[in-house]
Amino acid sequence: MNYNTSRIVSSILQQSIGPYYPLNLLNEYENDEIFTNKDRVRLLGKSLQEVCSGYKVYLKVHGAKATNLAIHYSVELHEGTSIRSLYSIKAELEVHLGHQIEITEDSSKVIIALKNDNRPFIGLKKVMKTKAFINSMSPLTVAAGIDMGGKPVIIDLINAPHILISGTTGSGKSIFLDDLLLSILFKASPADVRMSLIDPKHVELHPYDGIPHLLNPVIHRPIDALDSFMWLEDEILRRYNKLFTRYNVRSIEEYNNRADKRLPRILLVIDEYADLIRESPKEMHEIIDRIARLGRAVGVHLILVTQLPISKIVTPQIKANIPCRLSFTVLDKRESRIILDKTGAERLLGNGDMIFSDSGQSSGIHAQAAYVSETELEKVLKHIKNQKYRNNGSLEEYWD
């Protein structure tokens, strides 16, 4: 039985998507439906048309799609009215309508989206219950959130091997980091994925101490982090030069299909990167750059988190090797350009409002990150720490 088939059978037998999936430990969140009320949607559409006419920008609203995150109006511009004239009154529309708006062109249509300023709770459980998450067989599947159109945003770290994450304090990046880690814990046993968590702030990642997926206890000191990075670099080279050469393969997928013993993927999470590199920035930058550049094929994945997206921290080399970016609210346009290579993140609303962009997307995905409370996190981690693993996937067994 191959790997994918065995995981499917396991999922069916357990009626779950992973080896340990305590979905009942996550909460359901009820959202206020006032924003999507049909009369409200109709009145806002009428107001949109009237305000535009007042500025001699003539259009007709043809339809609307409302979610808890935004109302998307499909509009037709009258002959002689340009899309540029619509963009020119964007600020005035926001003042009159009382909502941030986004204007996009979709084929022959123009879409005007009015964002809900009161960010709804999109529970992690809701995203995990979607078919997109359940049907994914990747052990590195992340239930990220819901986009503005109400579709789940699911990220597979096998396809997006490294992610650079930024946002101010309170923007939602810490909760998203819990989304990411819990998603993977629900999908993967320690034999599938091992983790190294670096937390120089001593704040965010300490609850994960003791989970069987860790290569080592959560690391706080930069000197210990550097030792961990050096070990990981050695492991990357060992996989390339020894294990892959032995089986004449070029990727971890090929290796695991041929070898008697599977190699686990390794997830390195650093939060906060700016604090970590203060003591020896050159050495830290260089080794992180090498891990990001060499890690993908051998199954090493990097999550780099910072609330300080400046060029000294997010260097051109780091950006070149981490094309997938995720931004929450940042301070200004300059920071948005550094993290996303475009403006927009400075206008996000906070509380999980985010933009995800990978190398194949020009505009990025605007979404609301899933929410998980500290109580839920505590319950799930306690459950996972109490599991009995027949094989903990210890890396020592792979050393000859």
C-alpha positions as CSV (number, residue, x, y, z in Angstrom):
1,M,0.0,0.0,0.0
2,N,1.5,3.3,-1.0
3,Y,1.6,6.4,1.3
4,N,-1.3,8.3,-0.1
5,T,-3.6,5.2,-0.2
6,S,-2.7,4.3,3.4
7,R,-3.5,7.8,4.6
8,I,-6.9,7.7,2.8
9,V,-7.7,4.4,4.4
10,S,-6.6,5.7,7.8
11,S,-8.8,8.8,7.3
12,I,-11.8,6.7,6.4
13,L,-11.4,4.3,9.3
14,Q,-11.0,7.1,11.8
15,Q,-13.5,9.4,10.1
16,S,-10.9,12.1,10.3
17,I,-8.2,13.7,8.1
18,G,-5.2,12.9,10.2
19,P,-3.9,10.5,12.8
20,Y,-5.2,12.6,15.7
21,Y,-7.9,15.0,14.8
22,P,-9.8,16.3,17.9
23,L,-12.2,18.5,16.0
24,N,-14.6,18.6,18.9
25,L,-12.1,20.5,20.9
26,L,-12.4,23.5,18.6
27,N,-15.2,26.0,18.9
28,E,-18.0,27.1,16.5
29,Y,-18.4,30.9,16.2
30,E,-21.7,32.5,15.2
31,N,-21.3,35.7,13.2
32,D,-23.5,38.7,13.0
33,E,-25.5,38.6,9.8
34,I,-26.5,42.3,9.8
35,F,-23.8,43.0,7.2
36,T,-25.3,40.5,4.7
37,N,-28.9,41.5,5.3
38,K,-30.6,41.8,1.8
39,D,-32.1,45.2,2.5
40,R,-28.8,46.6,3.7
41,V,-27.0,45.2,0.6
42,R,-29.6,46.7,-1.7
43,L,-29.4,50.1,0.0
44,L,-25.7,50.2,-0.1
45,G,-25.8,49.4,-3.8
46,K,-28.2,52.2,-4.4
47,S,-26.0,54.6,-2.4
48,L,-22.9,53.5,-4.3
49,Q,-24.6,54.3,-7.6
50,E,-25.9,57.7,-6.4
51,V,-22.5,58.8,-4.9
52,C,-20.7,57.9,-8.1
53,S,-23.2,59.9,-10.1
54,G,-22.6,62.9,-7.9
55,Y,-19.0,62.9,-9.0
56,K,-20.0,62.4,-12.7
57,V,-18.9,58.8,-12.7
58,Y,-21.8,56.9,-14.2
59,L,-22.4,53.2,-13.6
60,K,-25.1,50.7,-13.0
61,V,-25.1,48.0,-10.3
62,H,-26.0,44.7,-11.9
63,G,-25.7,42.3,-9.0
64,A,-24.2,41.7,-5.5
65,K,-22.6,38.9,-3.6
66,A,-22.5,39.3,0.2
67,T,-20.3,37.5,2.7
68,N,-19.5,38.3,6.3
69,L,-16.3,39.9,5.1
70,A,-17.4,42.0,2.1
71,I,-20.2,42.9,-0.3
72,H,-19.1,42.5,-4.0
73,Y,-21.0,44.7,-6.4
74,S,-20.8,43.9,-10.1
75,V,-21.1,47.1,-12.0
76,E,-21.2,48.3,-15.6
77,L,-19.6,51.6,-16.5
78,H,-21.6,53.8,-18.8
79,E,-20.2,54.6,-22.2
80,G,-17.6,57.4,-21.8
81,T,-16.9,56.5,-18.1
82,S,-13.4,55.1,-17.6
83,I,-12.2,52.8,-14.9
84,R,-9.6,55.5,-14.1
85,S,-12.3,57.9,-13.2
86,L,-13.7,55.3,-10.7
87,Y,-10.3,54.9,-9.1
88,S,-10.0,58.7,-8.8
89,I,-13.0,58.9,-6.4
90,K,-12.2,55.9,-4.3
91,A,-11.4,58.0,-1.2
92,E,-14.6,59.9,-1.6
93,L,-16.6,56.7,-1.9
94,E,-15.1,55.4,1.3
95,V,-16.1,58.5,3.2
96,H,-19.7,58.5,1.9
97,L,-20.3,54.8,2.2
98,G,-18.5,54.3,5.5
99,H,-16.5,51.3,4.3
100,Q,-13.1,50.6,2.8
101,I,-13.5,49.6,-0.8
102,E,-11.6,47.6,-3.4
103,I,-12.0,48.0,-7.1
104,T,-11.0,45.2,-9.4
105,E,-11.6,44.3,-13.0
106,D,-12.7,40.7,-13.7
107,S,-12.8,40.0,-17.4
108,S,-15.3,42.5,-18.8
109,K,-16.8,43.2,-15.4
110,V,-15.9,45.7,-12.8
111,I,-16.2,44.6,-9.1
112,I,-16.5,47.1,-6.3
113,A,-16.1,45.4,-2.9
114,L,-17.2,47.1,0.4
115,K,-15.3,45.6,3.3
116,N,-16.9,44.8,6.6
117,D,-15.0,46.9,9.2
118,N,-16.2,44.7,12.0
119,R,-14.1,41.6,11.3
120,P,-16.1,38.5,12.0
121,F,-14.7,35.4,13.8
122,I,-13.9,32.7,11.2
123,G,-13.2,29.8,13.5
124,L,-10.4,27.4,12.6
125,K,-12.9,24.6,12.9
126,K,-15.0,26.1,10.1
127,V,-12.0,26.1,7.7
128,M,-10.9,22.6,8.7
129,K,-14.4,21.3,8.0
130,T,-14.2,22.3,4.3
131,K,-13.6,19.7,1.6
132,A,-10.5,21.6,0.5
133,F,-8.8,20.9,3.8
134,I,-10.2,17.5,4.4
135,N,-9.4,16.2,1.0
136,S,-5.8,17.4,1.0
137,M,-3.4,14.5,1.7
138,S,-0.4,16.7,2.3
139,P,0.8,16.6,5.9
140,L,1.7,20.3,5.6
141,T,-1.8,21.5,4.8
142,V,-2.7,24.8,6.5
143,A,-6.2,26.0,7.1
144,A,-5.4,29.7,6.6
145,G,-8.8,31.4,6.5
146,I,-11.6,32.5,4.2
147,D,-11.2,34.9,1.3
148,M,-13.5,37.9,0.6
149,G,-15.7,35.7,-1.6
150,G,-16.3,33.2,1.2
151,K,-14.0,30.5,-0.2
152,P,-11.5,28.6,2.1
153,V,-7.9,29.6,1.8
154,I,-5.8,26.4,2.1
155,I,-2.0,26.6,1.8
156,D,0.1,23.5,1.1
157,L,3.6,24.1,2.3
158,I,4.9,21.4,0.0
159,N,4.0,23.7,-2.9
160,A,4.7,26.9,-1.0
161,P,7.8,25.6,0.9
162,H,8.6,28.7,2.8
163,I,6.5,31.7,3.9
164,L,7.5,35.1,5.1
165,I,4.9,36.6,7.5
166,S,4.7,40.2,8.7
167,G,2.3,42.4,10.6
168,T,2.1,44.9,13.5
169,T,1.3,43.9,17.1
170,G,-2.4,43.0,17.3
171,S,-2.7,42.5,13.5
172,G,-3.5,38.8,13.8
173,K,-0.1,37.2,12.9
174,S,0.3,35.3,16.2
175,I,-3.1,33.7,15.9
176,F,-2.3,32.8,12.3
177,L,0.8,31.1,13.5
178,D,-1.3,28.9,15.8
179,D,-3.6,28.2,12.8
180,L,-0.6,27.0,10.8
181,L,0.9,24.8,13.5
182,L,-2.4,23.3,14.6
183,S,-3.4,22.5,11.0
184,I,-0.2,20.6,10.6
185,L,-0.5,18.8,13.9
186,F,-4.0,17.7,12.9
187,K,-2.7,16.3,9.6
188,A,0.7,14.8,10.5
189,S,2.2,12.4,13.0
190,P,5.8,12.9,14.2
191,A,6.9,10.4,11.6
192,D,5.5,12.8,8.9
193,V,6.7,16.2,10.2
194,R,9.2,17.3,12.8
195,M,9.4,20.9,14.0
196,S,12.0,23.3,15.3
197,L,10.4,26.3,17.0
198,I,12.5,29.5,17.6
199,D,10.9,32.0,20.0
200,P,13.4,34.7,21.1
201,K,10.5,36.8,22.6
202,H,9.6,34.0,25.1
203,V,5.9,34.7,24.3
204,E,4.2,32.9,21.4
205,L,5.5,29.4,21.1
206,H,6.0,28.1,24.7
207,P,2.7,26.3,24.7
208,Y,4.0,23.9,22.1
209,D,6.8,22.6,24.4
210,G,6.3,18.9,25.0
211,I,4.5,18.0,21.7
212,P,6.1,14.8,20.2
213,H,6.7,16.5,16.9
214,L,9.5,18.7,18.3
215,L,13.1,18.0,17.4
216,N,14.1,19.9,20.5
217,P,12.4,22.0,23.2
218,V,11.3,25.5,22.0
219,I,14.4,27.6,21.6
220,H,14.7,31.1,23.0
221,R,18.4,32.1,23.0
222,P,20.0,33.2,19.7
223,I,23.1,31.1,20.4
224,D,21.0,28.0,20.7
225,A,19.1,28.9,17.6
226,L,22.3,29.2,15.7
227,D,23.4,25.7,16.9
228,S,20.0,24.4,15.7
229,F,20.4,26.1,12.3
230,M,23.9,24.6,11.9
231,W,22.5,21.1,12.7
232,L,19.7,21.6,10.2
233,E,22.1,22.7,7.5
234,D,24.2,19.6,8.1
235,E,21.0,17.5,7.9
236,I,20.1,19.2,4.5
237,L,23.6,18.3,3.2
238,R,23.3,14.8,4.5
239,R,20.1,14.2,2.7
240,Y,21.5,15.6,-0.5
241,N,24.9,14.1,-0.5
242,K,24.4,10.7,1.2
243,L,20.7,9.6,1.2
244,F,19.6,10.9,-2.1
245,T,22.8,9.8,-3.8
246,R,22.4,6.3,-2.4
247,Y,19.0,6.0,-4.1
248,N,19.8,8.2,-7.1
249,V,16.8,10.6,-6.4
250,R,16.4,14.4,-6.3
251,S,13.5,15.0,-4.0
252,I,12.2,13.8,-0.6
253,E,9.1,12.4,-2.4
254,E,11.2,10.2,-4.6
255,Y,13.3,9.1,-1.7
256,N,10.3,8.1,0.5
257,N,8.9,6.1,-2.4
258,R,12.1,4.0,-2.7
259,A,13.7,3.9,0.8
260,D,12.8,1.4,3.5
261,K,12.7,4.2,6.1
262,R,10.8,7.4,5.4
263,L,12.3,10.8,6.1
264,P,10.1,13.2,7.9
265,R,9.7,16.7,6.6
266,I,11.2,19.4,8.9
267,L,9.4,22.7,9.7
268,L,11.5,25.5,11.1
269,V,9.5,28.4,12.6
270,I,11.1,31.6,13.6
271,D,9.1,34.2,15.6
272,E,10.5,37.0,15.9
273,Y,13.3,37.1,13.2
274,A,14.3,40.7,14.0
275,D,15.0,39.8,17.6
276,L,17.0,36.7,16.6
277,I,19.5,38.4,14.3
278,R,20.4,41.4,16.5
279,E,23.6,39.8,17.9
280,S,25.1,38.4,14.7
281,P,23.1,39.5,11.7
282,K,25.5,38.5,9.0
283,E,26.0,35.0,10.2
284,M,22.2,34.5,10.9
285,H,21.2,36.0,7.5
286,E,23.7,33.7,5.6
287,I,22.6,30.5,7.3
288,I,18.9,31.2,7.0
289,D,19.5,32.1,3.3
290,R,21.2,28.7,2.7
291,I,18.4,26.8,4.5
292,A,15.8,28.5,2.4
293,R,17.7,28.0,-0.8
294,L,18.6,24.3,-0.3
295,G,15.8,23.1,1.9
296,R,12.8,22.6,-0.5
297,A,13.9,19.5,-2.3
298,V,15.0,17.7,0.9
299,G,11.8,18.5,2.8
300,V,12.9,21.4,5.0
301,H,10.4,24.2,5.2
302,L,10.8,27.7,6.7
303,I,8.3,30.0,8.3
304,L,9.8,33.4,9.0
305,V,7.8,35.9,11.1
306,T,8.6,39.5,11.8
307,Q,6.8,42.7,12.8
308,L,9.7,44.8,11.5
309,P,9.6,44.4,7.7
310,I,12.6,46.7,6.9
311,S,15.3,46.0,4.3
312,K,18.0,45.2,6.9
313,I,15.7,42.4,8.2
314,V,13.9,41.3,5.1
315,T,16.9,41.3,2.7
316,P,16.8,40.8,-1.0
317,Q,18.4,37.4,-0.6
318,I,15.7,36.3,1.9
319,K,12.9,37.6,-0.4
320,A,14.4,35.8,-3.5
321,N,14.4,32.5,-1.6
322,I,11.0,33.0,0.0
323,P,8.6,34.1,-2.8
324,C,5.5,33.2,-0.7
325,R,4.5,36.2,1.5
326,L,1.7,36.8,3.9
327,S,1.0,40.2,5.4
328,F,-1.3,41.5,8.1
329,T,-1.6,45.2,8.8
330,V,1.7,47.1,8.5
331,L,2.6,50.7,9.4
332,D,3.0,52.2,5.9
333,K,3.3,51.7,2.2
334,R,7.1,51.2,2.4
335,E,6.7,48.2,4.7
336,S,3.9,46.8,2.5
337,R,6.2,47.1,-0.5
338,I,9.0,45.3,1.3
339,I,6.8,42.3,2.4
340,L,4.5,42.1,-0.7
341,D,6.3,44.1,-3.4
342,K,3.3,46.3,-3.6
343,T,1.2,48.6,-1.4
344,G,-2.1,47.6,0.2
345,A,-1.1,45.9,3.5
346,E,-1.0,49.3,5.2
347,R,-4.8,49.6,4.6
348,L,-5.7,46.2,6.1
349,L,-8.2,46.4,9.0
350,G,-6.3,44.3,11.6
351,N,-7.7,41.4,13.6
352,G,-6.8,38.8,11.0
353,D,-7.3,40.8,7.8
354,M,-4.5,39.6,5.5
355,I,-3.1,39.3,2.0
356,F,-1.4,36.1,0.9
357,S,0.8,36.2,-2.2
358,D,2.8,33.5,-3.8
359,S,5.1,33.5,-6.8
360,G,2.3,32.7,-9.2
361,Q,-0.1,35.4,-8.1
362,S,0.1,39.0,-9.2
363,S,-2.6,40.4,-7.0
364,G,-2.6,38.1,-4.0
365,I,-5.5,36.7,-2.0
366,H,-7.3,39.0,0.4
367,A,-8.7,37.0,3.2
368,Q,-9.7,36.8,6.9
369,A,-7.4,34.5,8.9
370,A,-9.0,31.8,10.9
371,Y,-9.4,32.4,14.7
372,V,-8.4,30.0,17.4
373,S,-8.6,31.0,21.1
374,E,-6.0,30.3,23.8
375,T,-8.5,27.9,25.5
376,E,-8.8,25.9,22.2
377,L,-5.1,25.9,21.8
378,E,-4.5,24.6,25.3
379,K,-7.1,21.8,24.9
380,V,-5.7,20.6,21.5
381,L,-2.1,20.7,22.6
382,K,-3.0,18.8,25.8
383,H,-4.7,16.2,23.7
384,I,-1.8,15.8,21.3
385,K,0.8,15.6,24.1
386,N,-1.2,12.8,25.7
387,Q,-1.2,10.6,22.5
388,K,0.8,7.4,22.4
389,Y,2.9,7.2,19.3
390,R,4.2,3.8,18.2
391,N,7.0,5.5,16.3
392,N,7.9,9.0,17.2
393,G,9.8,9.5,13.9
394,S,13.1,10.3,15.7
395,L,15.7,11.5,13.3
396,E,18.4,9.5,15.1
397,E,17.1,6.3,13.4
398,Y,18.1,7.7,10.0
399,W,21.8,8.3,10.9
400,D,24.0,5.4,9.8
